[in-house]
Amino acid sequence: MDLIAPFARMLRADNPGPMTLDGTRSYVLRAPGSPNCVVVDPGPELEPHLAALAWAGPVDLVLVTHRHGDHTGGLARFRELTGAPSRGALPEFCVGGVIGAGGAIGAGPGVGPLVDGEVLDVAGLRIEVLATPGHTADSVCFAVSDGLSSAVLTGDTVLGRGTTVLAEPDGSLRDYLGSLDRLASLDVQGLPGHGPVIPDLGAVARAYREHRLERLDQVRSALANLGAELPDAGVPLPGSLLDAVTGTVYTDVDPSVLVAARSSVRAQLEYLRYE
């Protein structure tokens, strides 16, 4: 488990792949000197990985950045191992006790979904919830501070390498551009769900935004070159149109991620027809 900030250690799951890069990164957060911790994104259901995370406890709270299985597949098992409550932006991830004063866990029903601007005081840390939809509708980031240093856990909203996909069915380019604008103003380190630490999150968010706008121009050009028109709002986008635009725009990507590229094209076309 690697120490990457005064209050953060990272454990990478053994699930490398085209969409997970070198593997999903789980984070153990605690203020220096705190006996308890917070775990963000327990990752896939891989027993050695979950056991190592549980060993870092006691765990006061488990947080998830978004719904994808490489971040949440092991959540139920991890709760069994630790007895810790969990929270995310969706109700299905909210299970367990209630965080009380000083980060203590009290008996009670599961807490509600995370909301934008909510502040959690746990394990000696201040953790602010930042709603950052776009990759998925439920994507959130966590701004973490121990009073001396700070960082933002970005999940899949901003990656340590490459760019993220606007995932079906609820990935949204309009939402994503708004989320990138929000992160672009932050002069902090970014701790992503995949790939290495981001030294300057604001700079990378701004670069991501420029990249998205460039891709959008490419999609516009592809539509013009194909002589294609977008169907009216509410009419499903034809699969043939998605395939044609994807093949025209994403000529520079590995075939293993073409499905993800097609998903981003869908979000880009939806953006254009509501523009």
TORKOL-4160 file (C-alpha; in steps of 0.2 Angstrom, whole numbers, padded with zeros to 4 digits, m for minus):
275
<pt num="1" X="0000" Y="0000" Z="0000"/>
<pt num="2" X="0008" Y="0016" Z="m0006"/>
<pt num="3" X="0008" Y="0032" Z="0004"/>
<pt num="4" X="0004" Y="0046" Z="m0009"/>
<pt num="5" X="m0001" Y="0060" Z="0003"/>
<pt num="6" X="0001" Y="0063" Z="0021"/>
<pt num="7" X="m0017" Y="0057" Z="0024"/>
<pt num="8" X="m0019" Y="0045" Z="0009"/>
<pt num="9" X="m0013" Y="0027" Z="0005"/>
<pt num="10" X="m0017" Y="0019" Z="m0011"/>
<pt num="11" X="m0019" Y="0000" Z="m0015"/>
<pt num="12" X="m0021" Y="m0005" Z="m0033"/>
<pt num="13" X="m0032" Y="m0019" Z="m0038"/>
<pt num="14" X="m0026" Y="m0033" Z="m0049"/>
<pt num="15" X="m0038" Y="m0030" Z="m0063"/>
<pt num="16" X="m0028" Y="m0022" Z="m0077"/>
<pt num="17" X="m0037" Y="m0019" Z="m0094"/>
<pt num="18" X="m0041" Y="m0007" Z="m0108"/>
<pt num="19" X="m0054" Y="0002" Z="m0097"/>
<pt num="20" X="m0045" Y="0000" Z="m0080"/>
<pt num="21" X="m0028" Y="0004" Z="m0086"/>
<pt num="22" X="m0016" Y="m0003" Z="m0073"/>
<pt num="23" X="m0030" Y="m0007" Z="m0061"/>
<pt num="24" X="m0043" Y="0001" Z="m0050"/>
<pt num="25" X="m0035" Y="0012" Z="m0036"/>
<pt num="26" X="m0043" Y="0010" Z="m0019"/>
<pt num="27" X="m0039" Y="0024" Z="m0006"/>
<pt num="28" X="m0037" Y="0023" Z="0013"/>
<pt num="29" X="m0038" Y="0040" Z="0021"/>
<pt num="30" X="m0034" Y="0045" Z="0038"/>
<pt num="31" X="m0027" Y="0061" Z="0047"/>
<pt num="32" X="m0009" Y="0058" Z="0053"/>
<pt num="33" X="m0011" Y="0050" Z="0070"/>
<pt num="34" X="m0029" Y="0044" Z="0068"/>
<pt num="35" X="m0032" Y="0026" Z="0072"/>
<pt num="36" X="m0047" Y="0025" Z="0061"/>
<pt num="37" X="m0049" Y="0027" Z="0042"/>
<pt num="38" X="m0060" Y="0030" Z="0027"/>
<pt num="39" X="m0059" Y="0019" Z="0012"/>
<pt num="40" X="m0064" Y="0026" Z="m0005"/>
<pt num="41" X="m0069" Y="0013" Z="m0019"/>
<pt num="42" X="m0065" Y="m0004" Z="m0012"/>
<pt num="43" X="m0064" Y="m0010" Z="m0030"/>
<pt num="44" X="m0069" Y="m0027" Z="m0038"/>
<pt num="45" X="m0072" Y="m0042" Z="m0028"/>
<pt num="46" X="m0055" Y="m0049" Z="m0026"/>
<pt num="47" X="m0052" Y="m0056" Z="m0009"/>
<pt num="48" X="m0034" Y="m0052" Z="m0007"/>
<pt num="49" X="m0037" Y="m0034" Z="m0012"/>
<pt num="50" X="m0052" Y="m0032" Z="0000"/>
<pt num="51" X="m0043" Y="m0041" Z="0014"/>
<pt num="52" X="m0028" Y="m0029" Z="0013"/>
<pt num="53" X="m0039" Y="m0014" Z="0013"/>
<pt num="54" X="m0048" Y="m0021" Z="0029"/>
<pt num="55" X="m0032" Y="m0024" Z="0037"/>
<pt num="56" X="m0029" Y="m0005" Z="0036"/>
<pt num="57" X="m0044" Y="m0002" Z="0047"/>
<pt num="58" X="m0053" Y="0000" Z="0059"/>
<pt num="59" X="m0064" Y="0008" Z="0044"/>
<pt num="60" X="m0076" Y="0021" Z="0050"/>
<pt num="61" X="m0084" Y="0024" Z="0033"/>
<pt num="62" X="m0083" Y="0017" Z="0015"/>
<pt num="63" X="m0087" Y="0030" Z="0000"/>
<pt num="64" X="m0089" Y="0026" Z="m0018"/>
<pt num="65" X="m0086" Y="0038" Z="m0032"/>
<pt num="66" X="m0098" Y="0030" Z="m0045"/>
<pt num="67" X="m0108" Y="0014" Z="m0048"/>
<pt num="68" X="m0096" Y="0005" Z="m0060"/>
<pt num="69" X="m0092" Y="m0013" Z="m0054"/>
<pt num="70" X="m0073" Y="m0011" Z="m0054"/>
<pt num="71" X="m0075" Y="0002" Z="m0040"/>
<pt num="72" X="m0090" Y="m0006" Z="m0031"/>
<pt num="73" X="m0090" Y="m0025" Z="m0035"/>
<pt num="74" X="m0082" Y="m0029" Z="m0019"/>
<pt num="75" X="m0092" Y="m0017" Z="m0008"/>
<pt num="76" X="m0104" Y="m0029" Z="0000"/>
<pt num="77" X="m0090" Y="m0041" Z="0004"/>
<pt num="78" X="m0079" Y="m0027" Z="0011"/>
<pt num="79" X="m0094" Y="m0022" Z="0022"/>
<pt num="80" X="m0094" Y="m0040" Z="0029"/>
<pt num="81" X="m0076" Y="m0039" Z="0032"/>
<pt num="82" X="m0076" Y="m0022" Z="0041"/>
<pt num="83" X="m0094" Y="m0019" Z="0047"/>
<pt num="84" X="m0092" Y="m0002" Z="0041"/>
<pt num="85" X="m0106" Y="0009" Z="0034"/>
<pt num="86" X="m0105" Y="0014" Z="0016"/>
<pt num="87" X="m0111" Y="0029" Z="0005"/>
<pt num="88" X="m0112" Y="0034" Z="m0013"/>
<pt num="89" X="m0123" Y="0046" Z="m0023"/>
<pt num="90" X="m0135" Y="0031" Z="m0027"/>
<pt num="91" X="m0146" Y="0024" Z="m0013"/>
<pt num="92" X="m0140" Y="0006" Z="m0016"/>
<pt num="93" X="m0123" Y="0010" Z="m0010"/>
<pt num="94" X="m0130" Y="0018" Z="0007"/>
<pt num="95" X="m0129" Y="0004" Z="0020"/>
<pt num="96" X="m0125" Y="0003" Z="0038"/>
<pt num="97" X="m0123" Y="0014" Z="0053"/>
<pt num="98" X="m0123" Y="0033" Z="0056"/>
<pt num="99" X="m0107" Y="0043" Z="0058"/>
<pt num="100" X="m0108" Y="0052" Z="0074"/>
<pt num="101" X="m0098" Y="0066" Z="0083"/>
<pt num="102" X="m0079" Y="0064" Z="0081"/>
<pt num="103" X="m0081" Y="0051" Z="0067"/>
<pt num="104" X="m0089" Y="0037" Z="0079"/>
<pt num="105" X="m0100" Y="0024" Z="0072"/>
<pt num="106" X="m0117" Y="0023" Z="0080"/>
<pt num="107" X="m0131" Y="0010" Z="0077"/>
<pt num="108" X="m0145" Y="0015" Z="0066"/>
<pt num="109" X="m0152" Y="0013" Z="0048"/>
<pt num="110" X="m0142" Y="0016" Z="0032"/>
<pt num="111" X="m0138" Y="0035" Z="0029"/>
<pt num="112" X="m0145" Y="0043" Z="0013"/>
<pt num="113" X="m0136" Y="0047" Z="m0003"/>
<pt num="114" X="m0122" Y="0059" Z="m0004"/>
<pt num="115" X="m0126" Y="0076" Z="m0009"/>
<pt num="116" X="m0116" Y="0090" Z="m0017"/>
<pt num="117" X="m0108" Y="0101" Z="m0005"/>
<pt num="118" X="m0110" Y="0089" Z="0010"/>
<pt num="119" X="m0095" Y="0089" Z="0022"/>
<pt num="120" X="m0090" Y="0073" Z="0031"/>
<pt num="121" X="m0079" Y="0075" Z="0047"/>
<pt num="122" X="m0072" Y="0058" Z="0049"/>
<pt num="123" X="m0055" Y="0050" Z="0053"/>
<pt num="124" X="m0048" Y="0067" Z="0057"/>
<pt num="125" X="m0052" Y="0073" Z="0040"/>
<pt num="126" X="m0063" Y="0086" Z="0031"/>
<pt num="127" X="m0071" Y="0077" Z="0016"/>
<pt num="128" X="m0082" Y="0088" Z="0005"/>
<pt num="129" X="m0093" Y="0080" Z="m0008"/>
<pt num="130" X="m0092" Y="0087" Z="m0026"/>
<pt num="131" X="m0105" Y="0081" Z="m0038"/>
<pt num="132" X="m0096" Y="0079" Z="m0055"/>
<pt num="133" X="m0108" Y="0070" Z="m0067"/>
<pt num="134" X="m0103" Y="0066" Z="m0084"/>
<pt num="135" X="m0094" Y="0050" Z="m0084"/>
<pt num="136" X="m0110" Y="0043" Z="m0076"/>
<pt num="137" X="m0124" Y="0053" Z="m0068"/>
<pt num="138" X="m0119" Y="0048" Z="m0051"/>
<pt num="139" X="m0101" Y="0052" Z="m0052"/>
<pt num="140" X="m0094" Y="0062" Z="m0037"/>
<pt num="141" X="m0077" Y="0068" Z="m0032"/>
<pt num="142" X="m0070" Y="0070" Z="m0014"/>
<pt num="143" X="m0060" Y="0085" Z="m0008"/>
<pt num="144" X="m0050" Y="0080" Z="0007"/>
<pt num="145" X="m0040" Y="0090" Z="0019"/>
<pt num="146" X="m0031" Y="0086" Z="0035"/>
<pt num="147" X="m0029" Y="0105" Z="0039"/>
<pt num="148" X="m0012" Y="0106" Z="0032"/>
<pt num="149" X="m0013" Y="0098" Z="0015"/>
<pt num="150" X="m0027" Y="0093" Z="0003"/>
<pt num="151" X="m0031" Y="0083" Z="m0013"/>
<pt num="152" X="m0046" Y="0078" Z="m0023"/>
<pt num="153" X="m0051" Y="0060" Z="m0026"/>
<pt num="154" X="m0058" Y="0060" Z="m0044"/>
<pt num="155" X="m0064" Y="0043" Z="m0047"/>
<pt num="156" X="m0066" Y="0041" Z="m0066"/>
<pt num="157" X="m0070" Y="0059" Z="m0069"/>
<pt num="158" X="m0052" Y="0063" Z="m0072"/>
<pt num="159" X="m0039" Y="0049" Z="m0074"/>
<pt num="160" X="m0020" Y="0049" Z="m0071"/>
<pt num="161" X="m0018" Y="0044" Z="m0090"/>
<pt num="162" X="m0028" Y="0046" Z="m0105"/>
<pt num="163" X="m0046" Y="0052" Z="m0105"/>
<pt num="164" X="m0062" Y="0045" Z="m0098"/>
<pt num="165" X="m0077" Y="0038" Z="m0107"/>
<pt num="166" X="m0095" Y="0046" Z="m0106"/>
<pt num="167" X="m0103" Y="0029" Z="m0101"/>
<pt num="168" X="m0120" Y="0023" Z="m0107"/>
<pt num="169" X="m0134" Y="0025" Z="m0103"/>
<pt num="170" X="m0132" Y="0041" Z="m0093"/>
<pt num="171" X="m0115" Y="0049" Z="m0098"/>
<pt num="172" X="m0118" Y="0067" Z="m0103"/>
<pt num="173" X="m0106" Y="0079" Z="m0112"/>
<pt num="174" X="m0115" Y="0094" Z="m0106"/>
<pt num="175" X="m0114" Y="0088" Z="m0088"/>
<pt num="176" X="m0096" Y="0083" Z="m0090"/>
<pt num="177" X="m0090" Y="0100" Z="m0097"/>
<pt num="178" X="m0099" Y="0108" Z="m0082"/>
<pt num="179" X="m0089" Y="0096" Z="m0070"/>
<pt num="180" X="m0073" Y="0100" Z="m0079"/>
<pt num="181" X="m0076" Y="0118" Z="m0077"/>
<pt num="182" X="m0078" Y="0115" Z="m0058"/>
<pt num="183" X="m0062" Y="0105" Z="m0056"/>
<pt num="184" X="m0052" Y="0117" Z="m0067"/>
<pt num="185" X="m0052" Y="0130" Z="m0054"/>
<pt num="186" X="m0044" Y="0119" Z="m0041"/>
<pt num="187" X="m0025" Y="0120" Z="m0038"/>
<pt num="188" X="m0023" Y="0104" Z="m0029"/>
<pt num="189" X="m0016" Y="0086" Z="m0032"/>
<pt num="190" X="m0028" Y="0074" Z="m0040"/>
<pt num="191" X="m0030" Y="0056" Z="m0034"/>
<pt num="192" X="m0038" Y="0046" Z="m0048"/>
<pt num="193" X="m0047" Y="0030" Z="m0049"/>
<pt num="194" X="m0035" Y="0024" Z="m0062"/>
<pt num="195" X="m0017" Y="0029" Z="m0067"/>
<pt num="196" X="m0004" Y="0039" Z="m0058"/>
<pt num="197" X="m0007" Y="0054" Z="m0046"/>
<pt num="198" X="m0011" Y="0070" Z="m0055"/>
<pt num="199" X="0001" Y="0084" Z="m0049"/>
<pt num="200" X="m0011" Y="0099" Z="m0055"/>
<pt num="201" X="m0029" Y="0094" Z="m0056"/>
<pt num="202" X="m0034" Y="0111" Z="m0062"/>
<pt num="203" X="m0022" Y="0110" Z="m0077"/>
<pt num="204" X="m0027" Y="0093" Z="m0082"/>
<pt num="205" X="m0046" Y="0097" Z="m0081"/>
<pt num="206" X="m0043" Y="0112" Z="m0092"/>
<pt num="207" X="m0034" Y="0100" Z="m0105"/>
<pt num="208" X="m0048" Y="0088" Z="m0104"/>
<pt num="209" X="m0060" Y="0101" Z="m0108"/>
<pt num="210" X="m0050" Y="0107" Z="m0123"/>
<pt num="211" X="m0049" Y="0089" Z="m0129"/>
<pt num="212" X="m0068" Y="0087" Z="m0128"/>
<pt num="213" X="m0071" Y="0102" Z="m0138"/>
<pt num="214" X="m0059" Y="0096" Z="m0151"/>
<pt num="215" X="m0068" Y="0080" Z="m0152"/>
<pt num="216" X="m0084" Y="0089" Z="m0153"/>
<pt num="217" X="m0078" Y="0098" Z="m0168"/>
<pt num="218" X="m0072" Y="0082" Z="m0176"/>
<pt num="219" X="m0090" Y="0075" Z="m0174"/>
<pt num="220" X="m0098" Y="0090" Z="m0182"/>
<pt num="221" X="m0086" Y="0088" Z="m0197"/>
<pt num="222" X="m0089" Y="0069" Z="m0198"/>
<pt num="223" X="m0108" Y="0072" Z="m0199"/>
<pt num="224" X="m0105" Y="0085" Z="m0213"/>
<pt num="225" X="m0094" Y="0073" Z="m0222"/>
<pt num="226" X="m0106" Y="0059" Z="m0220"/>
<pt num="227" X="m0120" Y="0070" Z="m0226"/>
<pt num="228" X="m0130" Y="0064" Z="m0210"/>
<pt num="229" X="m0143" Y="0073" Z="m0200"/>
<pt num="230" X="m0147" Y="0070" Z="m0182"/>
<pt num="231" X="m0164" Y="0063" Z="m0179"/>
<pt num="232" X="m0176" Y="0074" Z="m0169"/>
<pt num="233" X="m0175" Y="0075" Z="m0150"/>
<pt num="234" X="m0182" Y="0059" Z="m0142"/>
<pt num="235" X="m0179" Y="0048" Z="m0157"/>
<pt num="236" X="m0166" Y="0035" Z="m0154"/>
<pt num="237" X="m0149" Y="0038" Z="m0162"/>
<pt num="238" X="m0147" Y="0025" Z="m0176"/>
<pt num="239" X="m0133" Y="0012" Z="m0173"/>
<pt num="240" X="m0127" Y="0014" Z="m0191"/>
<pt num="241" X="m0124" Y="0033" Z="m0187"/>
<pt num="242" X="m0115" Y="0029" Z="m0171"/>
<pt num="243" X="m0104" Y="0017" Z="m0180"/>
<pt num="244" X="m0100" Y="0028" Z="m0195"/>
<pt num="245" X="m0096" Y="0043" Z="m0184"/>
<pt num="246" X="m0085" Y="0033" Z="m0172"/>
<pt num="247" X="m0076" Y="0025" Z="m0186"/>
<pt num="248" X="m0073" Y="0042" Z="m0194"/>
<pt num="249" X="m0068" Y="0052" Z="m0178"/>
<pt num="250" X="m0059" Y="0038" Z="m0167"/>
<pt num="251" X="m0046" Y="0032" Z="m0180"/>
<pt num="252" X="m0032" Y="0034" Z="m0167"/>
<pt num="253" X="m0039" Y="0023" Z="m0153"/>
<pt num="254" X="m0035" Y="0004" Z="m0150"/>
<pt num="255" X="m0049" Y="m0008" Z="m0156"/>
<pt num="256" X="m0051" Y="m0014" Z="m0138"/>
<pt num="257" X="m0058" Y="0003" Z="m0133"/>
<pt num="258" X="m0069" Y="0006" Z="m0148"/>
<pt num="259" X="m0085" Y="0001" Z="m0138"/>
<pt num="260" X="m0080" Y="0015" Z="m0126"/>
<pt num="261" X="m0077" Y="0027" Z="m0140"/>
<pt num="262" X="m0094" Y="0023" Z="m0147"/>
<pt num="263" X="m0102" Y="0027" Z="m0130"/>
<pt num="264" X="m0093" Y="0044" Z="m0130"/>
<pt num="265" X="m0099" Y="0048" Z="m0148"/>
<pt num="266" X="m0117" Y="0044" Z="m0142"/>
<pt num="267" X="m0115" Y="0057" Z="m0129"/>
<pt num="268" X="m0107" Y="0070" Z="m0141"/>
<pt num="269" X="m0122" Y="0067" Z="m0154"/>
<pt num="270" X="m0134" Y="0069" Z="m0140"/>
<pt num="271" X="m0126" Y="0086" Z="m0135"/>
<pt num="272" X="m0126" Y="0092" Z="m0153"/>
<pt num="273" X="m0145" Y="0088" Z="m0156"/>
<pt num="274" X="m0149" Y="0098" Z="m0140"/>
<pt num="275" X="m0137" Y="0112" Z="m0143"/>
